[in-house]
Amino acid sequence: MVYHMTMPRKQVLVQLDDDLVERLDQLATRLGVSRSQLLRRGALAVLEADGVRRADRELIAAYQRTPQDPLIVATAGRLAAETVPEW
């Protein structure tokens, strides 16, 4: 069973120039959403992008601490070349 619960929301004041508001309104109209909904989506996209960026940095740091074994990389490359499907 799926429950649709709404999260309490907090109103925040954000100052935007007229051109940006106009462009946001045009996009919101094209997408069939409110300006608020569009800005919530944008805020979530920024947070998600930051999470991906941080995960990438952590992965890079892990490989810098413990580099991948070159033999494993070469073997994986050969296996990929041998198993690539015919198009």
C-alpha positions as a Python dict, from the first residue, in 0.01 Angstrom:
ca = {
    (1, 'M'): (0, 0, 0),
    (2, 'V'): (137, 341, -96),
    (3, 'Y'): (77, 643, 122),
    (4, 'H'): (115, 992, -14),
    (5, 'M'): (215, 1209, 277),
    (6, 'T'): (304, 1570, 222),
    (7, 'M'): (609, 1705, 392),
    (8, 'P'): (569, 2028, 583),
    (9, 'R'): (713, 2313, 381),
    (10, 'K'): (888, 2630, 483),
    (11, 'Q'): (849, 2947, 283),
    (12, 'V'): (1181, 3111, 198),
    (13, 'L'): (1251, 3444, 39),
    (14, 'V'): (1478, 3431, -264),
    (15, 'Q'): (1568, 3740, -461),
    (16, 'L'): (1582, 3692, -838),
    (17, 'D'): (1614, 3947, -1116),
    (18, 'D'): (1321, 4005, -1351),
    (19, 'D'): (1481, 3823, -1646),
    (20, 'L'): (1543, 3509, -1442),
    (21, 'V'): (1185, 3511, -1306),
    (22, 'E'): (1048, 3550, -1657),
    (23, 'R'): (1259, 3261, -1787),
    (24, 'L'): (1158, 3041, -1493),
    (25, 'D'): (792, 3124, -1551),
    (26, 'Q'): (821, 3038, -1919),
    (27, 'L'): (982, 2703, -1838),
    (28, 'A'): (726, 2630, -1565),
    (29, 'T'): (446, 2700, -1813),
    (30, 'R'): (602, 2472, -2075),
    (31, 'L'): (640, 2194, -1817),
    (32, 'G'): (294, 2250, -1668),
    (33, 'V'): (420, 2311, -1315),
    (34, 'S'): (419, 2605, -1076),
    (35, 'R'): (722, 2827, -1031),
    (36, 'S'): (755, 2691, -677),
    (37, 'Q'): (753, 2332, -798),
    (38, 'L'): (1012, 2416, -1062),
    (39, 'L'): (1238, 2580, -802),
    (40, 'R'): (1198, 2279, -568),
    (41, 'R'): (1305, 2051, -854),
    (42, 'G'): (1602, 2277, -920),
    (43, 'A'): (1704, 2275, -555),
    (44, 'L'): (1684, 1895, -545),
    (45, 'A'): (1891, 1872, -866),
    (46, 'V'): (2161, 2092, -712),
    (47, 'L'): (2171, 1876, -399),
    (48, 'E'): (2182, 1555, -603),
    (49, 'A'): (2461, 1692, -823),
    (50, 'D'): (2659, 1782, -511),
    (51, 'G'): (2611, 1428, -378),
    (52, 'V'): (2737, 1280, -706),
    (53, 'R'): (3034, 1519, -704),
    (54, 'R'): (3125, 1420, -349),
    (55, 'A'): (3089, 1048, -427),
    (56, 'D'): (3317, 1093, -730),
    (57, 'R'): (3577, 1268, -515),
    (58, 'E'): (3562, 987, -259),
    (59, 'L'): (3603, 723, -531),
    (60, 'I'): (3901, 905, -681),
    (61, 'A'): (4058, 939, -337),
    (62, 'A'): (4008, 567, -272),
    (63, 'Y'): (4183, 475, -597),
    (64, 'Q'): (4464, 717, -513),
    (65, 'R'): (4510, 549, -176),
    (66, 'T'): (4492, 199, -327),
    (67, 'P'): (4548, 203, -703),
    (68, 'Q'): (4384, -68, -908),
    (69, 'D'): (4606, -364, -993),
    (70, 'P'): (4724, -314, -1356),
    (71, 'L'): (4684, -687, -1420),
    (72, 'I'): (4315, -668, -1329),
    (73, 'V'): (4267, -366, -1556),
    (74, 'A'): (4439, -539, -1848),
    (75, 'T'): (4242, -859, -1795),
    (76, 'A'): (3912, -670, -1778),
    (77, 'G'): (4002, -487, -2100),
    (78, 'R'): (4077, -812, -2281),
    (79, 'L'): (3758, -973, -2151),
    (80, 'A'): (3552, -673, -2262),
    (81, 'A'): (3710, -683, -2610),
    (82, 'E'): (3639, -1055, -2640),
    (83, 'T'): (3277, -1035, -2526),
    (84, 'V'): (3162, -723, -2708),
    (85, 'P'): (2846, -806, -2906),
    (86, 'E'): (2846, -795, -3284),
    (87, 'W'): (2640, -506, -3414),
}
